[in-house]
Amino acid sequence: MSTIGNTVKLSVAFTDWTGVAADPEDGTIVCRLYDINKALIDEVDVELTDRTGVGAYTIYYTLPGGPDPVTVEFYGEDALGRPIVVREWLERVWA
């Protein structure tokens, strides 16, 4: 669980079809947060400076208030323009 209003560390590890770590093709990566109804809460561009290794990126984000968990989505595209999407559920608590 993550505390509302606190800065959280959001990380992703992109892989290719064989499971090997791989960067999205053009380096354009977006992190989106959705509410429980799949409505967009926020969108953050992930910079190349956020890269921690091949296919691995970490950003720091201040978690917004709200009663429900959020879905964190990292989005990029492969060399053919096909989406590479990684999602996870993040619970928010008021502490």
Rosetta blueprint (number, residue, H / E / L):
1 M L
2 S E
3 T E
4 I L
5 G L
6 N L
7 T E
8 V E
9 K E
10 L E
11 S E
12 V E
13 A E
14 F L
15 T E
16 D L
17 W L
18 T L
19 G L
20 V L
21 A E
22 A L
23 D L
24 P L
25 E L
26 D L
27 G L
28 T L
29 I E
30 V E
31 C E
32 R E
33 L E
34 Y E
35 D L
36 I L
37 N L
38 K L
39 A L
40 L E
41 I E
42 D E
43 E E
44 V E
45 D E
46 V E
47 E L
48 L H
49 T H
50 D H
51 R E
52 T E
53 G E
54 V L
55 G L
56 A E
57 Y E
58 T E
59 I E
60 Y E
61 Y E
62 T E
63 L L
64 P L
65 G L
66 G L
67 P L
68 D L
69 P L
70 V E
71 T E
72 V E
73 E E
74 F E
75 Y E
76 G E
77 E E
78 D L
79 A L
80 L L
81 G L
82 R L
83 P E
84 I E
85 V E
86 V E
87 R E
88 E E
89 W E
90 L E
91 E L
92 R E
93 V E
94 W L
95 A L
